[in-house]
Amino acid sequence: MVDEAKLNEFIGKVVSDMGGGAGVLLAFVGDRLGLYRAMAGAGSITADALAQKTGTNPRMIREWLASQAAGGYVSYDAKTGEYMLPEEQAMALAQEGGPAFMQGGFQILVSLFKDEQKIIEAVRTGRGLSWGDHDKCLFEGTERFFRPAYNANLIRNWIPALDGVEAKLVKGAKMADVGCGHGASTILLAKAYPNSKFYGFDYHEPSIEWAKKQAEKEGVADRVTFQVAKSTDFAGDDYDVVAFFDCLHDMADPYGAAAHTYRALKKKDGTMFIVEPYAEDRLEDNLNPLGRLFYSASTTVCVPASLAQGGPGLGAQAGEKRIREVVEKGGFTRFRRAMKSPVNLVYEARP
Ligand SMILES: C[S@@+](CC[C@H](N)C(=O)[O-])C[C@H]1O[C@@H](n2cnc3c(N)ncnc32)[C@H](O)[C@@H]1O
């Protein structure tokens, strides 16, 4: 017998998820049309004034604002008929690159809906879906989603948590950023440590082209080199540090990548620096909102990316035990979790 109360409770959850799903698209619309940016710091505003300020249609903006108010993204004053973007929401929705900026996440999700047929095929066949075969919205969304965490943590928290790495970078070291994507992390490092040389590698050519242009724009091209290469064959040796930011689990051959890194590092004294999404080792311990998000990203992007290259599909929720196994198989003898944040795990492996 169906328990009607349970059914209603579940339908309520689904309706809430559907509102959230539609909200993702409308948040992205707000980003693209500059609606949140126009509201940030502007105090209370009517729909007409917002439409005028952003060159958009007043009737449509009234509806968009109603959806935002119902979702708790903006506040609504029924007495005055005005809307307001509170400061905390403005940080998450309008402050590009800021520590709480979330728009990149919405952009990633929108890109996945654009790729829905490819994802259906990937799940049906297990043949995988290469990183480069996704809609290009994914690449920009990924950069915008990860950059805030790098801005907030990379130089201030993650590098200092590694054994002796900060001092080497300050003095002048050689560091590789493997699977660097658009190079947000590489460029940030190059700005922070002007005496060091940085080498960004990724097998996705358009991302490397983007990263090269960005390095020029940001004035660090003298100390950053970007090159198309796989994690198992990137050039150079005697690196002090080889980093993998949110990508080791995506790779064709994470074991081979660890082994190649082992060979490319300065013997005895190098550091493999790995940042991964936060995950516990056991599925049952990841059954929470963050786990839901990461397993979903993993189903649609990370596992198919690895399978498309003939890889093992470690998944975004690989967990510490599996990452340890990867680096130990690669030859490393010392491995530790250097730190954790609510969304990331930072590991250090030494020869
Ligand atoms: C989730 S993105 C992370 C990008 C970047 N590290 C960042 O934090 O913005 C994963 C990256 O891994 C790269 N990648 C996947 N497999 C690779 C491989 N076998 N060799 C080199 N790069 C690879 C993809 O092209 C993509 O840029």
The ligand as a MOL file (V3000), in Angstrom:
LIG
                    3D

  0  0  0     0  0            999 V3000
M  V30 BEGIN CTAB
M  V30 COUNTS 27 29 0 0 0
M  V30 BEGIN ATOM
M  V30 1 C 37.5970 19.9530 -14.0380 0
M  V30 2 S 38.7690 20.5660 -15.1630 0 CHG=1
M  V30 3 C 39.8630 21.4440 -14.0940 0
M  V30 4 C 40.6620 22.4840 -14.8180 0
M  V30 5 C 41.5940 23.3340 -13.9660 0
M  V30 6 N 42.5600 22.5440 -13.2210 0
M  V30 7 C 40.8320 24.2440 -13.0240 0
M  V30 8 O 40.9110 24.0110 -11.8290 0
M  V30 9 O 40.1460 25.1640 -13.5040 0 CHG=-1
M  V30 10 C 39.6980 19.1200 -15.6070 0
M  V30 11 C 40.8050 19.3830 -16.6100 0
M  V30 12 O 41.5690 18.1790 -16.7750 0
M  V30 13 C 41.9790 18.1210 -18.1330 0
M  V30 14 N 42.3480 16.7250 -18.4500 0
M  V30 15 C 41.5670 15.6280 -18.4070 0
M  V30 16 N 42.2650 14.5260 -18.7440 0
M  V30 17 C 43.5260 14.9420 -19.0070 0
M  V30 18 C 44.7250 14.2760 -19.3890 0
M  V30 19 N 44.7510 12.9640 -19.5680 0
M  V30 20 N 45.8390 15.0110 -19.5430 0
M  V30 21 C 45.8220 16.3600 -19.3590 0
M  V30 22 N 44.7270 17.0510 -19.0080 0
M  V30 23 C 43.5880 16.3460 -18.8230 0
M  V30 24 C 40.7610 18.6440 -18.8850 0
M  V30 25 O 41.0770 19.0310 -20.2000 0
M  V30 26 C 40.3150 19.7830 -17.9850 0
M  V30 27 O 40.8930 21.0010 -18.3590 0
M  V30 END ATOM
M  V30 BEGIN BOND
M  V30 1 1 1 2
M  V30 2 1 2 3
M  V30 3 1 2 10
M  V30 4 1 3 4
M  V30 5 1 4 5
M  V30 6 1 5 6
M  V30 7 1 5 7
M  V30 8 2 7 8
M  V30 9 1 7 9
M  V30 10 1 10 11
M  V30 11 1 11 12
M  V30 12 1 11 26
M  V30 13 1 12 13
M  V30 14 1 13 14
M  V30 15 1 13 24
M  V30 16 1 14 15
M  V30 17 1 14 23
M  V30 18 2 15 16
M  V30 19 1 16 17
M  V30 20 1 17 18
M  V30 21 2 17 23
M  V30 22 1 18 19
M  V30 23 2 18 20
M  V30 24 1 20 21
M  V30 25 2 21 22
M  V30 26 1 22 23
M  V30 27 1 24 25
M  V30 28 1 24 26
M  V30 29 1 26 27
M  V30 END BOND
M  V30 END CTAB
M  END
